[in-house]
Amino acid sequence: MNDNLPGDTAAPHWVWQRGGWLLVDRMTGHISSIALPEFDPYYSVTSWYRDYAVYCGVSDDGKKLFAIVFQVGRRKPVLNKSLSEAGGDAAPRFGVPGAGLGAASRPGHFRAR
């Protein structure tokens, strides 16, 4: 993100910020934002396999953790499984994307129904 205001004459000052995911159409160059349900850019670590995303989601109130499998192009997640209550600590606790999903977290072993 460019941190300068429109009227600033100084060189651009770029700042890295966590955010959502972008989908790029390689044929047309069209870029669009992907809305992953319950995705938190600070806590969620996403693994991709073709058009599936596997990640840990956080509820809106920050009290529950979910294992989520999302397919691009669908409105609802393929799988939304409650994992546990979220801790109140400020540091991310997720080290393994898709933990608790079994075969769905391993590329090539997930089959949509």
Phi and psi in degrees as GROMACS dihedral restraints (atoms count N, CA, C in turn):
[ dihedral_restraints ]
;  ai    aj    ak    al  type     phi  dphi    fc
    3     4     5     6     1   -81.5    20    10
    4     5     6     7     1   120.1    20    10
    6     7     8     9     1   -86.6    20    10
    7     8     9    10     1     0.0    20    10
    9    10    11    12     1   -82.8    20    10
   10    11    12    13     1   153.1    20    10
   12    13    14    15     1   -82.6    20    10
   13    14    15    16     1   159.0    20    10
   15    16    17    18     1   -56.4    20    10
   16    17    18    19     1   -32.7    20    10
   18    19    20    21     1   -86.6    20    10
   19    20    21    22     1    -4.8    20    10
   21    22    23    24     1   -69.6    20    10
   22    23    24    25     1   137.4    20    10
   24    25    26    27     1   -99.7    20    10
   25    26    27    28     1    -7.2    20    10
   27    28    29    30     1   -69.3    20    10
   28    29    30    31     1   164.7    20    10
   30    31    32    33     1   -61.2    20    10
   31    32    33    34     1   149.1    20    10
   33    34    35    36     1   -56.4    20    10
   34    35    36    37     1   139.2    20    10
   36    37    38    39     1  -114.5    20    10
   37    38    39    40     1   104.0    20    10
   39    40    41    42     1   -89.6    20    10
   40    41    42    43     1   134.9    20    10
   42    43    44    45     1  -124.3    20    10
   43    44    45    46     1   130.4    20    10
   45    46    47    48     1   -82.1    20    10
   46    47    48    49     1   129.3    20    10
   48    49    50    51     1  -134.4    20    10
   49    50    51    52     1   140.3    20    10
   51    52    53    54     1   -69.2    20    10
   52    53    54    55     1   144.9    20    10
   54    55    56    57     1  -155.8    20    10
   55    56    57    58     1  -165.2    20    10
   57    58    59    60     1   -80.8    20    10
   58    59    60    61     1  -169.4    20    10
   60    61    62    63     1   -99.9    20    10
   61    62    63    64     1   150.9    20    10
   63    64    65    66     1  -115.3    20    10
   64    65    66    67     1   143.5    20    10
   66    67    68    69     1  -108.6    20    10
   67    68    69    70     1   125.7    20    10
   69    70    71    72     1  -114.9    20    10
   70    71    72    73     1   121.5    20    10
   72    73    74    75     1   -81.9    20    10
   73    74    75    76     1   112.6    20    10
   75    76    77    78     1   -70.0    20    10
   76    77    78    79     1   -20.7    20    10
   78    79    80    81     1   -79.8    20    10
   79    80    81    82     1   -42.7    20    10
   81    82    83    84     1  -103.6    20    10
   82    83    84    85     1   -18.2    20    10
   84    85    86    87     1    80.7    20    10
   85    86    87    88     1     6.9    20    10
   87    88    89    90     1   -69.7    20    10
   88    89    90    91     1   132.1    20    10
   90    91    92    93     1  -114.3    20    10
   91    92    93    94     1   130.4    20    10
   93    94    95    96     1  -138.9    20    10
   94    95    96    97     1   155.5    20    10
   96    97    98    99     1   -85.7    20    10
   97    98    99   100     1   141.3    20    10
   99   100   101   102     1  -104.9    20    10
  100   101   102   103     1   124.8    20    10
  102   103   104   105     1   -92.2    20    10
  103   104   105   106     1   101.2    20    10
  105   106   107   108     1   -87.4    20    10
  106   107   108   109     1   124.5    20    10
  108   109   110   111     1   -61.5    20    10
  109   110   111   112     1   134.6    20    10
  111   112   113   114     1    58.2    20    10
  112   113   114   115     1    23.5    20    10
  114   115   116   117     1   -80.4    20    10
  115   116   117   118     1   129.3    20    10
  117   118   119   120     1  -117.8    20    10
  118   119   120   121     1   114.5    20    10
  120   121   122   123     1   -61.2    20    10
  121   122   123   124     1   -20.7    20    10
  123   124   125   126     1   -84.2    20    10
  124   125   126   127     1   -39.2    20    10
  126   127   128   129     1   -99.4    20    10
  127   128   129   130     1   -29.6    20    10
  129   130   131   132     1   -83.6    20    10
  130   131   132   133     1   133.1    20    10
  132   133   134   135     1  -113.8    20    10
  133   134   135   136     1   122.7    20    10
  135   136   137   138     1  -107.2    20    10
  136   137   138   139     1   134.4    20    10
  138   139   140   141     1  -112.1    20    10
  139   140   141   142     1   137.2    20    10
  141   142   143   144     1  -113.2    20    10
  142   143   144   145     1   141.6    20    10
  144   145   146   147     1  -140.7    20    10
  145   146   147   148     1   110.8    20    10
  147   148   149   150     1    52.6    20    10
  148   149   150   151     1  -116.2    20    10
  150   151   152   153     1  -104.1    20    10
  151   152   153   154     1    21.7    20    10
  153   154   155   156     1  -109.8    20    10
  154   155   156   157     1   138.1    20    10
  156   157   158   159     1  -117.4    20    10
  157   158   159   160     1   132.8    20    10
  159   160   161   162     1  -119.2    20    10
  160   161   162   163     1   127.0    20    10
  162   163   164   165     1  -159.8    20    10
  163   164   165   166     1   166.7    20    10
  165   166   167   168     1   -93.5    20    10
  166   167   168   169     1   127.1    20    10
  168   169   170   171     1  -105.8    20    10
  169   170   171   172     1   159.8    20    10
  171   172   173   174     1  -121.9    20    10
  172   173   174   175     1   135.2    20    10
  174   175   176   177     1   -64.4    20    10
  175   176   177   178     1   163.0    20    10
  177   178   179   180     1   -58.7    20    10
  178   179   180   181     1   -34.8    20    10
  180   181   182   183     1   -85.9    20    10
  181   182   183   184     1    -3.7    20    10
  183   184   185   186     1    76.4    20    10
  184   185   186   187     1    16.0    20    10
  186   187   188   189     1  -101.6    20    10
  187   188   189   190     1   -16.5    20    10
  189   190   191   192     1  -127.2    20    10
  190   191   192   193     1   148.0    20    10
  192   193   194   195     1  -109.2    20    10
  193   194   195   196     1   142.9    20    10
  195   196   197   198     1  -130.9    20    10
  196   197   198   199     1   143.2    20    10
  198   199   200   201     1   -92.5    20    10
  199   200   201   202     1   125.4    20    10
  201   202   203   204     1  -127.7    20    10
  202   203   204   205     1   133.3    20    10
  204   205   206   207     1  -115.9    20    10
  205   206   207   208     1   120.6    20    10
  207   208   209   210     1  -123.2    20    10
  208   209   210   211     1   135.0    20    10
  210   211   212   213     1  -106.4    20    10
  211   212   213   214     1   127.4    20    10
  213   214   215   216     1   -60.4    20    10
  214   215   216   217     1   133.1    20    10
  216   217   218   219     1   101.1    20    10
  217   218   219   220     1   -12.4    20    10
  219   220   221   222     1  -103.2    20    10
  220   221   222   223     1   153.0    20    10
  222   223   224   225     1   -82.5    20    10
  223   224   225   226     1   -36.9    20    10
  225   226   227   228     1  -110.5    20    10
  226   227   228   229     1   152.9    20    10
  228   229   230   231     1   -64.4    20    10
  229   230   231   232     1   149.3    20    10
  231   232   233   234     1   -68.2    20    10
  232   233   234   235     1   -37.7    20    10
  234   235   236   237     1  -140.1    20    10
  235   236   237   238     1   133.7    20    10
  237   238   239   240     1  -138.7    20    10
  238   239   240   241     1    92.5    20    10
  240   241   242   243     1  -110.2    20    10
  241   242   243   244     1   126.3    20    10
  243   244   245   246     1   -69.9    20    10
  244   245   246   247     1   129.3    20    10
  246   247   248   249     1   -98.1    20    10
  247   248   249   250     1   -53.3    20    10
  249   250   251   252     1  -170.2    20    10
  250   251   252   253     1  -179.9    20    10
  252   253   254   255     1   -80.2    20    10
  253   254   255   256     1   141.4    20    10
  255   256   257   258     1   -80.3    20    10
  256   257   258   259     1   144.4    20    10
  258   259   260   261     1   -78.0    20    10
  259   260   261   262     1   163.4    20    10
  261   262   263   264     1   -90.1    20    10
  262   263   264   265     1     6.0    20    10
  264   265   266   267     1   -73.3    20    10
  265   266   267   268     1   158.1    20    10
  267   268   269   270     1   -87.6    20    10
  268   269   270   271     1   -15.3    20    10
  270   271   272   273     1   -89.5    20    10
  271   272   273   274     1   141.4    20    10
  273   274   275   276     1   -61.8    20    10
  274   275   276   277     1   142.1    20    10
  276   277   278   279     1  -111.8    20    10
  277   278   279   280     1    -2.0    20    10
  279   280   281   282     1   -89.8    20    10
  280   281   282   283     1   121.1    20    10
  282   283   284   285     1  -114.5    20    10
  283   284   285   286     1   -25.5    20    10
  285   286   287   288     1  -118.7    20    10
  286   287   288   289     1   111.3    20    10
  288   289   290   291     1   -63.9    20    10
  289   290   291   292     1   138.8    20    10
  291   292   293   294     1    74.3    20    10
  292   293   294   295     1    20.6    20    10
  294   295   296   297     1   -59.9    20    10
  295   296   297   298     1   135.4    20    10
  297   298   299   300     1    89.9    20    10
  298   299   300   301     1     1.7    20    10
  300   301   302   303     1   -95.7    20    10
  301   302   303   304     1    -8.7    20    10
  303   304   305   306     1    67.4    20    10
  304   305   306   307     1  -129.7    20    10
  306   307   308   309     1   -64.1    20    10
  307   308   309   310     1   -24.9    20    10
  309   310   311   312     1   -66.0    20    10
  310   311   312   313     1   -23.0    20    10
  312   313   314   315     1   -86.9    20    10
  313   314   315   316     1    -6.7    20    10
  315   316   317   318     1  -101.8    20    10
  316   317   318   319     1   121.8    20    10
  318   319   320   321     1   -55.1    20    10
  319   320   321   322     1   137.2    20    10
  321   322   323   324     1    89.6    20    10
  322   323   324   325     1    -8.9    20    10
  324   325   326   327     1  -109.8    20    10
  325   326   327   328     1     2.3    20    10
  327   328   329   330     1   -96.6    20    10
  328   329   330   331     1   130.8    20    10
  330   331   332   333     1  -126.0    20    10
  331   332   333   334     1   118.2    20    10
  333   334   335   336     1   -71.5    20    10
  334   335   336   337     1   144.2    20    10
